[in-house]
Amino acid sequence: MNRIIVFLLLMLAGTGLFAQSSKRITDLEQKRKAALEQVEKTTQMLSKTKRTAQNILLRLNALNKQIAARESYIRELNKQLVIINAEVEENQSEYTELSRRLSVKKSIYAQSLRLMSRRNQTEDKLMFILSAKDLNQLARRMRYLDEYAKYQKIQAHQISRKQDELTDKRIALEMSYKEKDAVKGKQLQESAQLQREQGVKKELVAELKGKEKQLKSDIATQKRQADQFSRQIQNIIAEEMRKANEKAAADKSKPRVAAVKGGYAMTAEEKALSGDFGSHQGSLGYPVSLPGTIVVHFGEQKYQDLKYVSSSSKGIDIQTREGANALCVFNGVVSKVFALPGFNNSVIVRHGNYLTVYANLSSVYVKSGQKLSTGTPIGRIFTDSEQGNQTLLHFQLWKDTQRLNPESWLRSR
């Protein structure tokens, strides 16, 4: 009986593992679709733009992101196949052992039935009982016949139960095989798609190598504009810090507190806002109103296939659709509205000692000193008709004078 209980527990554990495996594949498929959906949309948008060197580089960025996501998905599928193969082997082993045990039990039961049939006649039973030497033996023989009949019923029940177990295990085995075939099918599909994407990437790289001079010139121009933009922001921040510190020194009745020595001196209200902003790392609102994806990441941009190409970004560039608005990512106050070549109109929003920057706007809906709430439209993102209606928002995040990586602060879209 103990063996039966242990076996049933093992079988239930195997069934649970299979259910977890199926759920993991479903979750993986959903994650894969979410990871690739925005990138594929962006690739479609970029494919409609003019084939300038800069646009081809953006397409390469989007494609690299898509390839990385697909490679990750294929790796997960390979892990899943290993798990399923182990499940198939385990189910097959258990099925074989169940079949063997059932066969043995049926054989023993058949022998006992043949033996019982010889004594099944009423006369034989009476003779067996009445031939007892004394009353004690008579009672024992009657009890033996009763217990033997009960034993046969138990054996019949156990055989029926084992047959049910065998049927369940056969179904589980068939499901394992189907699951394995489904995962292998997905693996083949994704591998084929990956090869196609790698082929497109190879073409883009070859095209960019043919436009190396133009691309280097574009990147150099962008760097000069980015450096000028960065200096402008730094000057604005320094001026605001100076004014805040002067107010803190002049007005003792309303004490201000700097988050760090030499930082922006905040009022009690600003300090509370800053703490609230900081607690939302990873869950800030997304800064564009229409679907979009990041095509330029924060920090150094290097390309394995384009060793002559390198650049650096102080923020991120989000590719979106024509007509999209920039949205405020958190409650704050408009600090500055200004314009610079290469970035068109820009808006800085202060959230205590944190600042968010929204650049490359064709028009602005807000003004300095205006209080904003999360999701408030800040301005229309510029659509470049000369670049095939390319629509990019440049977004930055600062804490005092320190630049932060916006990607680790925004919620996933």
C-alpha positions as CSV (number, residue, x, y, z in Angstrom):
1,M,0.0,0.0,0.0
2,N,2.9,2.4,0.9
3,R,4.4,1.7,-2.6
4,I,1.1,2.6,-4.2
5,I,0.9,5.9,-2.3
6,V,4.5,6.9,-3.2
7,F,3.9,6.0,-6.8
8,L,0.7,8.1,-6.9
9,L,2.5,11.1,-5.4
10,L,5.3,10.7,-8.0
11,M,2.8,10.6,-10.8
12,L,1.0,13.7,-9.5
13,A,4.3,15.5,-9.2
14,G,5.1,14.6,-12.8
15,T,1.7,15.8,-13.9
16,G,2.3,19.1,-12.0
17,L,5.7,19.5,-13.7
18,F,4.1,19.0,-17.1
19,A,1.5,21.7,-16.3
20,Q,4.2,24.1,-15.2
21,S,6.1,23.3,-18.4
22,S,3.1,24.1,-20.5
23,K,2.5,27.4,-18.6
24,R,6.1,28.3,-19.0
25,I,5.9,27.9,-22.8
26,T,2.7,30.0,-22.8
27,D,4.3,32.8,-20.7
28,L,7.4,32.6,-22.9
29,E,5.3,33.0,-26.1
30,Q,3.6,36.1,-24.6
31,K,6.9,37.6,-23.6
32,R,8.3,36.9,-27.0
33,K,5.4,38.6,-28.7
34,A,5.6,41.6,-26.4
35,A,9.4,41.9,-26.9
36,L,9.2,41.9,-30.6
37,E,5.9,43.7,-31.3
38,Q,7.2,47.2,-30.9
39,V,10.5,46.5,-32.6
40,E,8.7,45.0,-35.6
41,K,6.5,48.0,-35.8
42,T,9.4,50.3,-35.6
43,T,11.2,48.4,-38.4
44,Q,8.2,48.8,-40.6
45,M,8.1,52.6,-39.9
46,L,11.8,52.9,-40.5
47,S,11.6,51.0,-43.8
48,K,9.4,53.7,-45.2
49,T,11.9,56.4,-44.5
50,K,14.5,57.6,-47.0
51,R,17.6,55.5,-47.1
52,T,20.0,58.0,-45.7
53,A,22.9,56.6,-43.7
54,Q,21.4,57.8,-40.4
55,N,18.1,56.1,-41.1
56,I,19.8,52.9,-42.1
57,L,21.7,53.0,-38.8
58,L,18.4,53.4,-36.9
59,R,17.0,50.4,-38.8
60,L,20.1,48.4,-37.9
61,N,19.5,49.4,-34.2
62,A,15.9,48.2,-34.4
63,L,16.9,45.0,-36.2
64,N,19.7,44.2,-33.7
65,K,17.2,44.5,-30.9
66,Q,14.8,42.2,-32.7
67,I,17.5,39.7,-33.4
68,A,18.6,39.7,-29.8
69,A,15.0,39.1,-28.6
70,R,14.6,36.3,-31.0
71,E,17.9,34.7,-30.1
72,S,16.8,34.9,-26.4
73,Y,13.5,33.2,-27.3
74,I,15.3,30.4,-29.2
75,R,17.5,29.8,-26.2
76,E,14.5,29.5,-23.9
77,L,12.9,27.1,-26.4
78,N,16.1,25.0,-26.3
79,K,15.9,24.9,-22.5
80,Q,12.3,24.0,-22.7
81,L,13.1,21.1,-25.1
82,V,15.5,19.7,-22.5
83,I,12.8,19.8,-19.8
84,I,10.2,18.2,-22.1
85,N,12.7,15.4,-23.2
86,A,13.3,14.6,-19.6
87,E,9.5,14.5,-19.0
88,V,9.0,12.2,-22.0
89,E,11.6,9.8,-20.7
90,E,10.2,9.9,-17.2
91,N,6.6,9.3,-18.5
92,Q,7.8,6.5,-20.8
93,S,9.6,4.8,-17.9
94,E,6.7,5.1,-15.6
95,Y,4.3,3.9,-18.3
96,T,6.5,0.8,-18.8
97,E,6.7,0.1,-15.1
98,L,3.0,0.5,-14.7
99,S,2.4,-1.9,-17.6
100,R,4.7,-4.5,-16.0
101,R,3.1,-4.2,-12.6
102,L,-0.4,-4.5,-14.0
103,S,0.6,-7.5,-16.0
104,V,2.0,-9.2,-12.9
105,K,-1.0,-8.4,-10.8
106,K,-3.4,-9.7,-13.6
107,S,-1.4,-12.9,-13.8
108,I,-1.6,-13.5,-10.0
109,Y,-5.2,-12.6,-9.9
110,A,-6.0,-15.0,-12.8
111,Q,-4.2,-17.9,-10.9
112,S,-6.1,-17.1,-7.7
113,L,-9.4,-17.1,-9.7
114,R,-8.6,-20.5,-11.2
115,L,-7.8,-21.8,-7.7
116,M,-11.0,-20.3,-6.3
117,S,-13.1,-21.8,-9.1
118,R,-12.2,-25.3,-7.9
119,R,-13.6,-24.5,-4.5
120,N,-16.5,-22.4,-5.7
121,Q,-19.0,-25.2,-5.4
122,T,-21.2,-25.0,-2.4
123,E,-20.5,-28.7,-1.6
124,D,-16.8,-28.1,-1.7
125,K,-17.1,-25.1,0.7
126,L,-19.3,-27.2,3.1
127,M,-16.9,-30.1,2.9
128,F,-13.9,-27.8,3.6
129,I,-15.7,-26.4,6.6
130,L,-17.3,-29.6,8.0
131,S,-14.0,-31.6,7.7
132,A,-12.5,-29.4,10.4
133,K,-11.2,-31.4,13.4
134,D,-12.7,-29.1,16.0
135,L,-14.7,-26.0,16.5
136,N,-11.6,-23.7,16.5
137,Q,-10.5,-25.0,13.2
138,L,-14.1,-24.7,11.9
139,A,-14.1,-21.0,12.8
140,R,-10.7,-20.4,11.3
141,R,-11.8,-22.0,8.0
142,M,-14.9,-20.0,7.8
143,R,-12.9,-16.8,8.5
144,Y,-10.4,-17.8,5.9
145,L,-13.1,-18.2,3.2
146,D,-14.6,-14.8,4.1
147,E,-11.2,-13.0,4.1
148,Y,-10.2,-14.7,0.9
149,A,-13.3,-13.5,-0.8
150,K,-12.6,-9.9,0.4
151,Y,-9.0,-10.2,-0.8
152,Q,-10.2,-11.1,-4.3
153,K,-12.5,-8.0,-4.3
154,I,-9.5,-5.8,-3.2
155,Q,-7.3,-7.3,-5.9
156,A,-10.0,-6.7,-8.6
157,H,-10.3,-3.1,-7.4
158,Q,-6.5,-2.6,-7.5
159,I,-6.3,-3.9,-11.0
160,S,-9.1,-1.5,-12.1
161,R,-7.3,1.4,-10.5
162,K,-4.0,0.5,-12.1
163,Q,-5.7,0.3,-15.4
164,D,-7.0,3.8,-14.8
165,E,-3.5,4.9,-13.8
166,L,-2.0,3.4,-16.9
167,T,-4.6,5.2,-19.1
168,D,-3.8,8.5,-17.4
169,K,0.0,8.0,-17.8
170,R,-0.6,7.1,-21.5
171,I,-2.5,10.4,-22.0
172,A,0.3,12.3,-20.2
173,L,2.8,10.6,-22.4
174,E,0.9,11.5,-25.6
175,M,0.6,15.1,-24.4
176,S,4.4,15.2,-23.7
177,Y,5.0,14.1,-27.3
178,K,2.6,16.7,-28.7
179,E,4.2,19.4,-26.6
180,K,7.6,18.4,-27.8
181,D,6.5,18.5,-31.4
182,A,5.0,22.0,-30.9
183,V,8.1,23.4,-29.3
184,K,10.3,21.9,-32.0
185,G,8.0,23.4,-34.6
186,K,8.3,26.9,-33.0
187,Q,12.1,26.4,-32.7
188,L,12.3,25.7,-36.5
189,Q,10.1,28.7,-37.3
190,E,12.1,31.1,-35.1
191,S,15.4,29.8,-36.4
192,A,14.2,30.3,-40.0
193,Q,13.1,33.8,-39.2
194,L,16.3,34.6,-37.4
195,Q,18.3,33.5,-40.5
196,R,16.1,35.9,-42.6
197,E,16.7,38.8,-40.2
198,Q,20.5,38.1,-40.1
199,G,20.4,38.2,-43.9
200,V,18.7,41.6,-43.8
201,K,21.2,42.8,-41.2
202,K,24.1,41.8,-43.5
203,E,22.6,43.8,-46.3
204,L,22.1,46.9,-44.1
205,V,25.7,46.6,-42.9
206,A,27.0,46.4,-46.4
207,E,24.9,49.4,-47.4
208,L,26.2,51.4,-44.4
209,K,29.8,50.5,-45.3
210,G,29.2,52.0,-48.7
211,K,28.1,55.2,-47.0
212,E,30.8,55.3,-44.4
213,K,31.8,58.9,-45.2
214,Q,28.3,60.2,-45.0
215,L,27.6,58.3,-41.8
216,K,30.7,59.7,-40.1
217,S,29.7,63.2,-41.1
218,D,26.2,62.7,-39.8
219,I,27.5,61.4,-36.5
220,A,30.0,64.2,-36.1
221,T,27.2,66.8,-36.8
222,Q,25.0,65.1,-34.2
223,K,27.8,65.0,-31.7
224,R,28.3,68.8,-32.0
225,Q,24.6,69.4,-31.6
226,A,24.4,67.0,-28.7
227,D,27.3,68.7,-26.9
228,Q,25.7,72.1,-27.4
229,F,22.4,70.7,-26.1
230,S,24.1,69.2,-23.1
231,R,25.9,72.4,-22.2
232,Q,22.6,74.3,-22.5
233,I,20.9,71.9,-20.0
234,Q,23.9,72.1,-17.6
235,N,23.7,75.9,-17.7
236,I,20.0,75.8,-17.0
237,I,20.5,73.4,-14.1
238,A,23.4,75.4,-12.7
239,E,21.3,78.6,-12.8
240,E,18.4,77.0,-11.1
241,M,20.6,75.6,-8.4
242,R,22.2,79.0,-7.8
243,K,18.8,80.7,-7.5
244,A,17.4,78.0,-5.2
245,N,20.5,78.2,-2.9
246,E,20.2,82.0,-2.8
247,K,16.6,81.7,-1.7
248,A,17.6,79.2,0.9
249,A,20.1,81.6,2.3
250,A,17.8,84.6,2.2
251,D,14.6,83.1,3.5
252,K,15.3,81.4,6.9
253,S,11.5,81.1,7.6
254,K,11.1,78.5,4.8
255,P,14.1,76.3,5.0
256,R,15.3,74.4,1.9
257,V,17.3,71.2,1.9
258,A,19.8,70.1,-0.7
259,A,19.7,66.3,-1.5
260,V,23.5,66.4,-1.8
261,K,26.1,68.9,-0.8
262,G,26.1,71.6,-3.5
263,G,22.9,70.2,-5.0
264,Y,19.5,71.9,-5.7
265,A,18.1,73.3,-2.5
266,M,14.5,72.0,-2.3
267,T,11.5,73.2,-0.4
268,A,9.6,70.7,1.8
269,E,7.1,70.2,-1.1
270,E,9.9,69.6,-3.6
271,K,11.7,67.2,-1.3
272,A,8.5,65.1,-0.9
273,L,8.0,65.2,-4.7
274,S,11.6,64.1,-5.2
275,G,11.2,61.1,-2.8
276,D,8.0,60.1,-4.6
277,F,9.7,60.3,-8.0
278,G,12.6,58.2,-6.8
279,S,10.3,55.5,-5.5
280,H,8.9,55.0,-9.0
281,Q,12.1,53.8,-10.6
282,G,11.0,51.3,-13.3
283,S,7.4,52.4,-13.3
284,L,7.5,56.0,-14.6
285,G,5.0,56.8,-17.4
286,Y,6.1,56.3,-21.0
287,P,7.0,59.7,-22.7
288,V,5.2,59.2,-26.0
289,S,1.4,59.0,-26.7
290,L,1.6,56.6,-29.6
291,P,3.3,53.2,-29.9
292,G,7.1,53.6,-30.1
293,T,10.3,51.9,-29.3
294,I,13.8,52.9,-28.3
295,V,16.2,53.0,-31.3
296,V,19.1,54.9,-29.7
297,H,20.1,53.8,-26.2
298,F,21.8,55.7,-23.3
299,G,25.6,55.8,-23.3
300,E,28.1,54.5,-25.7
301,Q,26.7,53.1,-29.0
302,K,29.1,50.6,-30.6
303,Y,28.5,48.2,-33.5
304,Q,30.2,44.9,-33.9
305,D,29.8,45.0,-37.7
306,L,30.7,48.6,-38.0
307,K,33.9,49.1,-36.2
308,Y,34.4,52.6,-37.6
309,V,31.0,53.7,-36.2
310,S,30.7,54.8,-32.5
311,S,28.7,57.5,-30.8
312,S,27.4,58.4,-27.4
313,S,23.9,59.5,-26.3
314,K,23.1,61.5,-23.2
315,G,19.6,60.1,-23.3
316,I,17.4,57.8,-25.4
317,D,15.7,58.3,-28.8
318,I,12.2,56.8,-29.1
319,Q,10.9,56.2,-32.6
320,T,7.1,56.7,-32.8
321,R,4.4,57.7,-35.3
322,E,3.6,61.0,-36.9
323,G,1.2,63.0,-34.8
324,A,2.5,61.6,-31.5
325,N,2.8,63.9,-28.4
326,A,5.5,63.9,-25.7
327,L,3.9,63.1,-22.3
328,C,5.0,64.1,-18.9
329,V,6.3,60.9,-17.1
330,F,5.5,62.1,-13.6
331,N,4.1,65.0,-11.6
332,G,6.3,68.1,-11.8
333,V,6.8,71.7,-12.7
334,V,7.9,73.1,-16.1
335,S,11.4,74.4,-15.5
336,K,12.4,75.7,-18.9
337,V,11.3,75.9,-22.5
338,F,14.0,76.5,-25.1
339,A,15.1,75.7,-28.7
340,L,18.4,74.6,-30.2
341,P,19.4,73.4,-33.7
342,G,19.1,69.6,-34.1
343,F,16.7,69.3,-31.2
344,N,14.0,71.8,-32.2
345,N,11.9,72.8,-29.2
346,S,12.8,71.3,-25.8
347,V,11.1,71.3,-22.4
348,I,12.6,70.6,-19.0
349,V,10.3,69.4,-16.2
350,R,11.5,69.5,-12.5
351,H,10.5,66.8,-10.1
352,G,12.2,68.0,-6.9
353,N,15.9,67.4,-7.6
354,Y,15.1,65.1,-10.6
355,L,14.6,66.6,-14.1
356,T,13.2,65.1,-17.3
357,V,14.0,66.5,-20.7
358,Y,11.7,66.3,-23.8
359,A,13.4,67.3,-27.0
360,N,12.7,67.5,-30.7
361,L,9.3,69.0,-30.4
362,S,7.6,70.8,-33.3
363,S,5.3,72.7,-30.9
364,V,5.0,73.1,-27.2
365,Y,1.8,73.1,-25.1
366,V,3.2,74.2,-21.8
367,K,5.0,77.2,-20.3
368,S,7.6,77.8,-17.6
369,G,6.3,77.5,-14.0
370,Q,3.3,75.4,-15.1
371,K,2.4,72.4,-12.8
372,L,2.0,69.1,-14.7
373,S,0.6,65.7,-13.7
374,T,1.6,62.3,-15.0
375,G,0.5,61.9,-18.7
376,T,0.0,65.6,-19.4
377,P,0.8,66.3,-23.1
378,I,3.9,68.5,-23.3
379,G,4.2,69.1,-27.0
380,R,3.9,67.6,-30.5
381,I,7.0,65.5,-31.5
382,F,8.7,66.8,-34.6
383,T,8.1,64.8,-37.8
384,D,10.9,65.2,-40.3
385,S,9.4,65.3,-43.8
386,E,12.9,65.4,-45.3
387,Q,13.6,62.0,-43.7
388,G,10.4,60.3,-44.8
389,N,8.3,61.5,-41.9
390,Q,10.7,60.2,-39.3
391,T,9.3,61.0,-35.8
392,L,11.8,60.8,-32.9
393,L,11.6,62.0,-29.3
394,H,14.9,62.6,-27.5
395,F,14.4,62.0,-23.8
396,Q,16.8,62.6,-20.9
397,L,16.7,62.1,-17.1
398,W,18.9,63.9,-14.6
399,K,19.3,64.0,-10.8
400,D,20.9,67.3,-9.9
401,T,23.9,67.4,-12.3
402,Q,24.1,63.6,-12.8
403,R,22.7,62.0,-16.0
404,L,20.7,58.8,-15.4
405,N,19.8,56.0,-17.8
406,P,16.1,56.6,-18.6
407,E,15.5,53.0,-19.6
408,S,15.9,51.7,-16.1
409,W,13.2,54.2,-14.9
410,L,10.5,54.0,-17.5
411,R,7.9,51.2,-17.3
412,S,7.8,48.8,-20.2
413,R,5.4,49.6,-23.0
